[in-house]
Amino acid sequence: MIKRITALLTAAVLMLCSAIPCFAENNRDWQSGNIPSERLLPRAVDYTDTLSSDELDTLSSKLDDISAKWGVDVVCVLDTDYESYTYSATSYADDYYDYNGFRNDGIALAVFTVSREWAISTKGSAISTFTDKGQSDIISDIKSYMSNGDYYEAFYKFADKCDEYLQYEKDNGKAK
């Protein structure tokens, strides 16, 4: 009996020790697990240095205007890949939105330059505004820009489409 307990405790300690690297600092403050009460980052972020500072400023301004107009955060993030941070592109987008102090209502587009994947995360009222069909339509409109590596244009059109969907919902009382 004592040998079994010792073996189980040893196995538990080994499993715990092997998990410790998962908690190491990964150079992304938003991965700390703490949900902040205020926004920590601009609404347009590029971790790849692909976009110029002027493009980022223009995108941030556009996203800020749309977010202020509708009370729904519209967010875009460009990163190299998600695999060293999370197990899926969608979980990256969800975590990015949740752990950066964005509003309880919003939408985020995350695009990855290495894997060429993308994900959309919605929260709160944005879930019903940007239905699965709506998200699919938005991606159809910007996919060619992403495929060509024109991430600025993809994000700019994404912002326009989000504004369009929010206006449609206001005018018609339902999602597109």
MODELLER restraints for C-alpha pairs under 7 A, 6 or more apart:
rsr = mdl.restraints
at = mdl.atoms
rsr.add(forms.Gaussian(group=physical.xy_distance, feature=features.Distance(at['CA:30:A'], at['CA:96:A']), mean=6.57, stdev=0.5))
rsr.add(forms.Gaussian(group=physical.xy_distance, feature=features.Distance(at['CA:30:A'], at['CA:99:A']), mean=5.26, stdev=0.5))
rsr.add(forms.Gaussian(group=physical.xy_distance, feature=features.Distance(at['CA:30:A'], at['CA:100:A']), mean=5.75, stdev=0.5))
rsr.add(forms.Gaussian(group=physical.xy_distance, feature=features.Distance(at['CA:31:A'], at['CA:99:A']), mean=6.96, stdev=0.5))
rsr.add(forms.Gaussian(group=physical.xy_distance, feature=features.Distance(at['CA:33:A'], at['CA:99:A']), mean=6.84, stdev=0.5))
rsr.add(forms.Gaussian(group=physical.xy_distance, feature=features.Distance(at['CA:34:A'], at['CA:99:A']), mean=6.53, stdev=0.5))
rsr.add(forms.Gaussian(group=physical.xy_distance, feature=features.Distance(at['CA:35:A'], at['CA:98:A']), mean=6.72, stdev=0.5))
rsr.add(forms.Gaussian(group=physical.xy_distance, feature=features.Distance(at['CA:35:A'], at['CA:99:A']), mean=4.82, stdev=0.5))
rsr.add(forms.Gaussian(group=physical.xy_distance, feature=features.Distance(at['CA:35:A'], at['CA:101:A']), mean=6.55, stdev=0.5))
rsr.add(forms.Gaussian(group=physical.xy_distance, feature=features.Distance(at['CA:36:A'], at['CA:99:A']), mean=6.47, stdev=0.5))
rsr.add(forms.Gaussian(group=physical.xy_distance, feature=features.Distance(at['CA:36:A'], at['CA:100:A']), mean=6.45, stdev=0.5))
rsr.add(forms.Gaussian(group=physical.xy_distance, feature=features.Distance(at['CA:36:A'], at['CA:101:A']), mean=4.90, stdev=0.5))
rsr.add(forms.Gaussian(group=physical.xy_distance, feature=features.Distance(at['CA:37:A'], at['CA:101:A']), mean=5.50, stdev=0.5))
rsr.add(forms.Gaussian(group=physical.xy_distance, feature=features.Distance(at['CA:38:A'], at['CA:101:A']), mean=4.59, stdev=0.5))
rsr.add(forms.Gaussian(group=physical.xy_distance, feature=features.Distance(at['CA:38:A'], at['CA:102:A']), mean=6.81, stdev=0.5))
rsr.add(forms.Gaussian(group=physical.xy_distance, feature=features.Distance(at['CA:39:A'], at['CA:100:A']), mean=5.72, stdev=0.5))
rsr.add(forms.Gaussian(group=physical.xy_distance, feature=features.Distance(at['CA:39:A'], at['CA:101:A']), mean=3.97, stdev=0.5))
rsr.add(forms.Gaussian(group=physical.xy_distance, feature=features.Distance(at['CA:39:A'], at['CA:102:A']), mean=5.17, stdev=0.5))
rsr.add(forms.Gaussian(group=physical.xy_distance, feature=features.Distance(at['CA:40:A'], at['CA:100:A']), mean=5.27, stdev=0.5))
rsr.add(forms.Gaussian(group=physical.xy_distance, feature=features.Distance(at['CA:40:A'], at['CA:101:A']), mean=5.89, stdev=0.5))
rsr.add(forms.Gaussian(group=physical.xy_distance, feature=features.Distance(at['CA:41:A'], at['CA:100:A']), mean=6.51, stdev=0.5))
rsr.add(forms.Gaussian(group=physical.xy_distance, feature=features.Distance(at['CA:42:A'], at['CA:60:A']), mean=6.41, stdev=0.5))
rsr.add(forms.Gaussian(group=physical.xy_distance, feature=features.Distance(at['CA:43:A'], at['CA:60:A']), mean=5.57, stdev=0.5))
rsr.add(forms.Gaussian(group=physical.xy_distance, feature=features.Distance(at['CA:43:A'], at['CA:63:A']), mean=6.25, stdev=0.5))
rsr.add(forms.Gaussian(group=physical.xy_distance, feature=features.Distance(at['CA:43:A'], at['CA:64:A']), mean=6.92, stdev=0.5))
rsr.add(forms.Gaussian(group=physical.xy_distance, feature=features.Distance(at['CA:43:A'], at['CA:74:A']), mean=6.81, stdev=0.5))
rsr.add(forms.Gaussian(group=physical.xy_distance, feature=features.Distance(at['CA:43:A'], at['CA:75:A']), mean=4.62, stdev=0.5))
rsr.add(forms.Gaussian(group=physical.xy_distance, feature=features.Distance(at['CA:43:A'], at['CA:76:A']), mean=6.18, stdev=0.5))
rsr.add(forms.Gaussian(group=physical.xy_distance, feature=features.Distance(at['CA:44:A'], at['CA:56:A']), mean=6.32, stdev=0.5))
rsr.add(forms.Gaussian(group=physical.xy_distance, feature=features.Distance(at['CA:44:A'], at['CA:59:A']), mean=6.16, stdev=0.5))
rsr.add(forms.Gaussian(group=physical.xy_distance, feature=features.Distance(at['CA:44:A'], at['CA:60:A']), mean=5.07, stdev=0.5))
rsr.add(forms.Gaussian(group=physical.xy_distance, feature=features.Distance(at['CA:44:A'], at['CA:75:A']), mean=5.99, stdev=0.5))
rsr.add(forms.Gaussian(group=physical.xy_distance, feature=features.Distance(at['CA:44:A'], at['CA:76:A']), mean=4.91, stdev=0.5))
rsr.add(forms.Gaussian(group=physical.xy_distance, feature=features.Distance(at['CA:44:A'], at['CA:77:A']), mean=5.84, stdev=0.5))
rsr.add(forms.Gaussian(group=physical.xy_distance, feature=features.Distance(at['CA:45:A'], at['CA:76:A']), mean=6.47, stdev=0.5))
rsr.add(forms.Gaussian(group=physical.xy_distance, feature=features.Distance(at['CA:45:A'], at['CA:77:A']), mean=4.80, stdev=0.5))
rsr.add(forms.Gaussian(group=physical.xy_distance, feature=features.Distance(at['CA:45:A'], at['CA:78:A']), mean=6.29, stdev=0.5))
rsr.add(forms.Gaussian(group=physical.xy_distance, feature=features.Distance(at['CA:46:A'], at['CA:77:A']), mean=5.83, stdev=0.5))
rsr.add(forms.Gaussian(group=physical.xy_distance, feature=features.Distance(at['CA:46:A'], at['CA:78:A']), mean=4.65, stdev=0.5))
rsr.add(forms.Gaussian(group=physical.xy_distance, feature=features.Distance(at['CA:46:A'], at['CA:79:A']), mean=6.27, stdev=0.5))
rsr.add(forms.Gaussian(group=physical.xy_distance, feature=features.Distance(at['CA:47:A'], at['CA:78:A']), mean=5.98, stdev=0.5))
rsr.add(forms.Gaussian(group=physical.xy_distance, feature=features.Distance(at['CA:47:A'], at['CA:79:A']), mean=4.97, stdev=0.5))
rsr.add(forms.Gaussian(group=physical.xy_distance, feature=features.Distance(at['CA:48:A'], at['CA:78:A']), mean=6.68, stdev=0.5))
rsr.add(forms.Gaussian(group=physical.xy_distance, feature=features.Distance(at['CA:48:A'], at['CA:79:A']), mean=5.58, stdev=0.5))
rsr.add(forms.Gaussian(group=physical.xy_distance, feature=features.Distance(at['CA:48:A'], at['CA:80:A']), mean=6.01, stdev=0.5))
rsr.add(forms.Gaussian(group=physical.xy_distance, feature=features.Distance(at['CA:51:A'], at['CA:152:A']), mean=6.71, stdev=0.5))
rsr.add(forms.Gaussian(group=physical.xy_distance, feature=features.Distance(at['CA:55:A'], at['CA:152:A']), mean=6.70, stdev=0.5))
rsr.add(forms.Gaussian(group=physical.xy_distance, feature=features.Distance(at['CA:59:A'], at['CA:156:A']), mean=6.46, stdev=0.5))
rsr.add(forms.Gaussian(group=physical.xy_distance, feature=features.Distance(at['CA:63:A'], at['CA:74:A']), mean=5.88, stdev=0.5))
rsr.add(forms.Gaussian(group=physical.xy_distance, feature=features.Distance(at['CA:63:A'], at['CA:75:A']), mean=6.84, stdev=0.5))
rsr.add(forms.Gaussian(group=physical.xy_distance, feature=features.Distance(at['CA:63:A'], at['CA:159:A']), mean=6.43, stdev=0.5))
rsr.add(forms.Gaussian(group=physical.xy_distance, feature=features.Distance(at['CA:66:A'], at['CA:163:A']), mean=6.34, stdev=0.5))
rsr.add(forms.Gaussian(group=physical.xy_distance, feature=features.Distance(at['CA:67:A'], at['CA:73:A']), mean=4.72, stdev=0.5))
rsr.add(forms.Gaussian(group=physical.xy_distance, feature=features.Distance(at['CA:67:A'], at['CA:74:A']), mean=5.79, stdev=0.5))
rsr.add(forms.Gaussian(group=physical.xy_distance, feature=features.Distance(at['CA:72:A'], at['CA:103:A']), mean=6.83, stdev=0.5))
rsr.add(forms.Gaussian(group=physical.xy_distance, feature=features.Distance(at['CA:72:A'], at['CA:105:A']), mean=5.11, stdev=0.5))
rsr.add(forms.Gaussian(group=physical.xy_distance, feature=features.Distance(at['CA:72:A'], at['CA:106:A']), mean=4.77, stdev=0.5))
rsr.add(forms.Gaussian(group=physical.xy_distance, feature=features.Distance(at['CA:73:A'], at['CA:102:A']), mean=6.50, stdev=0.5))
rsr.add(forms.Gaussian(group=physical.xy_distance, feature=features.Distance(at['CA:73:A'], at['CA:103:A']), mean=6.07, stdev=0.5))
rsr.add(forms.Gaussian(group=physical.xy_distance, feature=features.Distance(at['CA:73:A'], at['CA:105:A']), mean=6.44, stdev=0.5))
rsr.add(forms.Gaussian(group=physical.xy_distance, feature=features.Distance(at['CA:73:A'], at['CA:106:A']), mean=4.37, stdev=0.5))
rsr.add(forms.Gaussian(group=physical.xy_distance, feature=features.Distance(at['CA:73:A'], at['CA:107:A']), mean=6.25, stdev=0.5))
rsr.add(forms.Gaussian(group=physical.xy_distance, feature=features.Distance(at['CA:74:A'], at['CA:106:A']), mean=5.79, stdev=0.5))
rsr.add(forms.Gaussian(group=physical.xy_distance, feature=features.Distance(at['CA:74:A'], at['CA:107:A']), mean=5.13, stdev=0.5))
rsr.add(forms.Gaussian(group=physical.xy_distance, feature=features.Distance(at['CA:74:A'], at['CA:108:A']), mean=5.95, stdev=0.5))
rsr.add(forms.Gaussian(group=physical.xy_distance, feature=features.Distance(at['CA:75:A'], at['CA:107:A']), mean=6.21, stdev=0.5))
rsr.add(forms.Gaussian(group=physical.xy_distance, feature=features.Distance(at['CA:75:A'], at['CA:108:A']), mean=4.46, stdev=0.5))
rsr.add(forms.Gaussian(group=physical.xy_distance, feature=features.Distance(at['CA:75:A'], at['CA:109:A']), mean=6.27, stdev=0.5))
rsr.add(forms.Gaussian(group=physical.xy_distance, feature=features.Distance(at['CA:76:A'], at['CA:108:A']), mean=5.60, stdev=0.5))
rsr.add(forms.Gaussian(group=physical.xy_distance, feature=features.Distance(at['CA:76:A'], at['CA:109:A']), mean=4.81, stdev=0.5))
rsr.add(forms.Gaussian(group=physical.xy_distance, feature=features.Distance(at['CA:76:A'], at['CA:110:A']), mean=5.94, stdev=0.5))
rsr.add(forms.Gaussian(group=physical.xy_distance, feature=features.Distance(at['CA:76:A'], at['CA:155:A']), mean=6.57, stdev=0.5))
rsr.add(forms.Gaussian(group=physical.xy_distance, feature=features.Distance(at['CA:77:A'], at['CA:109:A']), mean=6.33, stdev=0.5))
rsr.add(forms.Gaussian(group=physical.xy_distance, feature=features.Distance(at['CA:77:A'], at['CA:110:A']), mean=4.85, stdev=0.5))
rsr.add(forms.Gaussian(group=physical.xy_distance, feature=features.Distance(at['CA:77:A'], at['CA:111:A']), mean=6.40, stdev=0.5))
rsr.add(forms.Gaussian(group=physical.xy_distance, feature=features.Distance(at['CA:78:A'], at['CA:110:A']), mean=5.95, stdev=0.5))
rsr.add(forms.Gaussian(group=physical.xy_distance, feature=features.Distance(at['CA:78:A'], at['CA:111:A']), mean=5.00, stdev=0.5))
rsr.add(forms.Gaussian(group=physical.xy_distance, feature=features.Distance(at['CA:78:A'], at['CA:112:A']), mean=5.99, stdev=0.5))
rsr.add(forms.Gaussian(group=physical.xy_distance, feature=features.Distance(at['CA:79:A'], at['CA:111:A']), mean=6.34, stdev=0.5))
rsr.add(forms.Gaussian(group=physical.xy_distance, feature=features.Distance(at['CA:79:A'], at['CA:112:A']), mean=4.98, stdev=0.5))
rsr.add(forms.Gaussian(group=physical.xy_distance, feature=features.Distance(at['CA:79:A'], at['CA:113:A']), mean=6.40, stdev=0.5))
rsr.add(forms.Gaussian(group=physical.xy_distance, feature=features.Distance(at['CA:80:A'], at['CA:112:A']), mean=5.01, stdev=0.5))
rsr.add(forms.Gaussian(group=physical.xy_distance, feature=features.Distance(at['CA:80:A'], at['CA:113:A']), mean=4.83, stdev=0.5))
rsr.add(forms.Gaussian(group=physical.xy_distance, feature=features.Distance(at['CA:80:A'], at['CA:114:A']), mean=5.29, stdev=0.5))
rsr.add(forms.Gaussian(group=physical.xy_distance, feature=features.Distance(at['CA:81:A'], at['CA:112:A']), mean=4.99, stdev=0.5))
rsr.add(forms.Gaussian(group=physical.xy_distance, feature=features.Distance(at['CA:81:A'], at['CA:113:A']), mean=6.56, stdev=0.5))
rsr.add(forms.Gaussian(group=physical.xy_distance, feature=features.Distance(at['CA:81:A'], at['CA:114:A']), mean=5.69, stdev=0.5))
rsr.add(forms.Gaussian(group=physical.xy_distance, feature=features.Distance(at['CA:81:A'], at['CA:115:A']), mean=6.23, stdev=0.5))
rsr.add(forms.Gaussian(group=physical.xy_distance, feature=features.Distance(at['CA:82:A'], at['CA:88:A']), mean=6.78, stdev=0.5))
rsr.add(forms.Gaussian(group=physical.xy_distance, feature=features.Distance(at['CA:82:A'], at['CA:89:A']), mean=5.96, stdev=0.5))
rsr.add(forms.Gaussian(group=physical.xy_distance, feature=features.Distance(at['CA:82:A'], at['CA:92:A']), mean=6.31, stdev=0.5))
rsr.add(forms.Gaussian(group=physical.xy_distance, feature=features.Distance(at['CA:86:A'], at['CA:92:A']), mean=5.84, stdev=0.5))
rsr.add(forms.Gaussian(group=physical.xy_distance, feature=features.Distance(at['CA:89:A'], at['CA:118:A']), mean=6.40, stdev=0.5))
rsr.add(forms.Gaussian(group=physical.xy_distance, feature=features.Distance(at['CA:89:A'], at['CA:119:A']), mean=5.60, stdev=0.5))
rsr.add(forms.Gaussian(group=physical.xy_distance, feature=features.Distance(at['CA:90:A'], at['CA:119:A']), mean=5.10, stdev=0.5))
rsr.add(forms.Gaussian(group=physical.xy_distance, feature=features.Distance(at['CA:90:A'], at['CA:120:A']), mean=6.65, stdev=0.5))
rsr.add(forms.Gaussian(group=physical.xy_distance, feature=features.Distance(at['CA:90:A'], at['CA:121:A']), mean=6.74, stdev=0.5))
rsr.add(forms.Gaussian(group=physical.xy_distance, feature=features.Distance(at['CA:93:A'], at['CA:108:A']), mean=6.57, stdev=0.5))
rsr.add(forms.Gaussian(group=physical.xy_distance, feature=features.Distance(at['CA:93:A'], at['CA:109:A']), mean=6.87, stdev=0.5))
rsr.add(forms.Gaussian(group=physical.xy_distance, feature=features.Distance(at['CA:93:A'], at['CA:110:A']), mean=5.60, stdev=0.5))
rsr.add(forms.Gaussian(group=physical.xy_distance, feature=features.Distance(at['CA:93:A'], at['CA:119:A']), mean=6.25, stdev=0.5))
rsr.add(forms.Gaussian(group=physical.xy_distance, feature=features.Distance(at['CA:93:A'], at['CA:120:A']), mean=6.38, stdev=0.5))
rsr.add(forms.Gaussian(group=physical.xy_distance, feature=features.Distance(at['CA:93:A'], at['CA:121:A']), mean=5.55, stdev=0.5))
rsr.add(forms.Gaussian(group=physical.xy_distance, feature=features.Distance(at['CA:94:A'], at['CA:121:A']), mean=5.31, stdev=0.5))
rsr.add(forms.Gaussian(group=physical.xy_distance, feature=features.Distance(at['CA:97:A'], at['CA:108:A']), mean=6.49, stdev=0.5))
rsr.add(forms.Gaussian(group=physical.xy_distance, feature=features.Distance(at['CA:104:A'], at['CA:123:A']), mean=6.30, stdev=0.5))
rsr.add(forms.Gaussian(group=physical.xy_distance, feature=features.Distance(at['CA:104:A'], at['CA:124:A']), mean=5.62, stdev=0.5))
rsr.add(forms.Gaussian(group=physical.xy_distance, feature=features.Distance(at['CA:105:A'], at['CA:123:A']), mean=5.14, stdev=0.5))
rsr.add(forms.Gaussian(group=physical.xy_distance, feature=features.Distance(at['CA:105:A'], at['CA:124:A']), mean=4.36, stdev=0.5))
rsr.add(forms.Gaussian(group=physical.xy_distance, feature=features.Distance(at['CA:105:A'], at['CA:125:A']), mean=5.35, stdev=0.5))
rsr.add(forms.Gaussian(group=physical.xy_distance, feature=features.Distance(at['CA:105:A'], at['CA:126:A']), mean=5.66, stdev=0.5))
rsr.add(forms.Gaussian(group=physical.xy_distance, feature=features.Distance(at['CA:106:A'], at['CA:122:A']), mean=5.70, stdev=0.5))
rsr.add(forms.Gaussian(group=physical.xy_distance, feature=features.Distance(at['CA:106:A'], at['CA:123:A']), mean=5.23, stdev=0.5))
rsr.add(forms.Gaussian(group=physical.xy_distance, feature=features.Distance(at['CA:106:A'], at['CA:124:A']), mean=6.69, stdev=0.5))
rsr.add(forms.Gaussian(group=physical.xy_distance, feature=features.Distance(at['CA:106:A'], at['CA:126:A']), mean=5.26, stdev=0.5))
rsr.add(forms.Gaussian(group=physical.xy_distance, feature=features.Distance(at['CA:107:A'], at['CA:120:A']), mean=6.99, stdev=0.5))
rsr.add(forms.Gaussian(group=physical.xy_distance, feature=features.Distance(at['CA:107:A'], at['CA:121:A']), mean=5.58, stdev=0.5))
rsr.add(forms.Gaussian(group=physical.xy_distance, feature=features.Distance(at['CA:107:A'], at['CA:122:A']), mean=4.40, stdev=0.5))
rsr.add(forms.Gaussian(group=physical.xy_distance, feature=features.Distance(at['CA:107:A'], at['CA:123:A']), mean=6.42, stdev=0.5))
rsr.add(forms.Gaussian(group=physical.xy_distance, feature=features.Distance(at['CA:107:A'], at['CA:126:A']), mean=6.25, stdev=0.5))
rsr.add(forms.Gaussian(group=physical.xy_distance, feature=features.Distance(at['CA:108:A'], at['CA:120:A']), mean=5.54, stdev=0.5))
rsr.add(forms.Gaussian(group=physical.xy_distance, feature=features.Distance(at['CA:108:A'], at['CA:121:A']), mean=5.12, stdev=0.5))
rsr.add(forms.Gaussian(group=physical.xy_distance, feature=features.Distance(at['CA:108:A'], at['CA:122:A']), mean=6.51, stdev=0.5))
rsr.add(forms.Gaussian(group=physical.xy_distance, feature=features.Distance(at['CA:109:A'], at['CA:119:A']), mean=5.88, stdev=0.5))
rsr.add(forms.Gaussian(group=physical.xy_distance, feature=features.Distance(at['CA:109:A'], at['CA:120:A']), mean=4.62, stdev=0.5))
rsr.add(forms.Gaussian(group=physical.xy_distance, feature=features.Distance(at['CA:109:A'], at['CA:121:A']), mean=6.64, stdev=0.5))
rsr.add(forms.Gaussian(group=physical.xy_distance, feature=features.Distance(at['CA:110:A'], at['CA:118:A']), mean=5.49, stdev=0.5))
rsr.add(forms.Gaussian(group=physical.xy_distance, feature=features.Distance(at['CA:110:A'], at['CA:119:A']), mean=5.30, stdev=0.5))
rsr.add(forms.Gaussian(group=physical.xy_distance, feature=features.Distance(at['CA:110:A'], at['CA:120:A']), mean=6.36, stdev=0.5))
rsr.add(forms.Gaussian(group=physical.xy_distance, feature=features.Distance(at['CA:111:A'], at['CA:117:A']), mean=6.11, stdev=0.5))
rsr.add(forms.Gaussian(group=physical.xy_distance, feature=features.Distance(at['CA:111:A'], at['CA:118:A']), mean=4.31, stdev=0.5))
rsr.add(forms.Gaussian(group=physical.xy_distance, feature=features.Distance(at['CA:111:A'], at['CA:119:A']), mean=6.67, stdev=0.5))
rsr.add(forms.Gaussian(group=physical.xy_distance, feature=features.Distance(at['CA:112:A'], at['CA:118:A']), mean=6.04, stdev=0.5))
rsr.add(forms.Gaussian(group=physical.xy_distance, feature=features.Distance(at['CA:128:A'], at['CA:175:A']), mean=6.64, stdev=0.5))
rsr.add(forms.Gaussian(group=physical.xy_distance, feature=features.Distance(at['CA:129:A'], at['CA:166:A']), mean=6.86, stdev=0.5))
rsr.add(forms.Gaussian(group=physical.xy_distance, feature=features.Distance(at['CA:129:A'], at['CA:169:A']), mean=6.84, stdev=0.5))
rsr.add(forms.Gaussian(group=physical.xy_distance, feature=features.Distance(at['CA:129:A'], at['CA:175:A']), mean=4.94, stdev=0.5))
rsr.add(forms.Gaussian(group=physical.xy_distance, feature=features.Distance(at['CA:134:A'], at['CA:176:A']), mean=6.64, stdev=0.5))
rsr.add(forms.Gaussian(group=physical.xy_distance, feature=features.Distance(at['CA:138:A'], at['CA:158:A']), mean=6.77, stdev=0.5))
rsr.add(forms.Gaussian(group=physical.xy_distance, feature=features.Distance(at['CA:138:A'], at['CA:161:A']), mean=6.40, stdev=0.5))
rsr.add(forms.Gaussian(group=physical.xy_distance, feature=features.Distance(at['CA:142:A'], at['CA:154:A']), mean=5.14, stdev=0.5))
rsr.add(forms.Gaussian(group=physical.xy_distance, feature=features.Distance(at['CA:142:A'], at['CA:157:A']), mean=6.53, stdev=0.5))
rsr.add(forms.Gaussian(group=physical.xy_distance, feature=features.Distance(at['CA:142:A'], at['CA:158:A']), mean=6.79, stdev=0.5))
rsr.add(forms.Gaussian(group=physical.xy_distance, feature=features.Distance(at['CA:145:A'], at['CA:151:A']), mean=6.45, stdev=0.5))
rsr.add(forms.Gaussian(group=physical.xy_distance, feature=features.Distance(at['CA:145:A'], at['CA:153:A']), mean=6.37, stdev=0.5))
rsr.add(forms.Gaussian(group=physical.xy_distance, feature=features.Distance(at['CA:145:A'], at['CA:154:A']), mean=5.20, stdev=0.5))
rsr.add(forms.Gaussian(group=physical.xy_distance, feature=features.Distance(at['CA:146:A'], at['CA:154:A']), mean=5.91, stdev=0.5))
rsr.add(forms.Gaussian(group=physical.xy_distance, feature=features.Distance(at['CA:165:A'], at['CA:176:A']), mean=6.63, stdev=0.5))
rsr.add(forms.Gaussian(group=physical.xy_distance, feature=features.Distance(at['CA:168:A'], at['CA:175:A']), mean=6.98, stdev=0.5))
rsr.add(forms.Gaussian(group=physical.xy_distance, feature=features.Distance(at['CA:168:A'], at['CA:176:A']), mean=6.68, stdev=0.5))
rsr.add(forms.Gaussian(group=physical.xy_distance, feature=features.Distance(at['CA:169:A'], at['CA:175:A']), mean=5.00, stdev=0.5))
rsr.add(forms.Gaussian(group=physical.xy_distance, feature=features.Distance(at['CA:169:A'], at['CA:176:A']), mean=6.83, stdev=0.5))
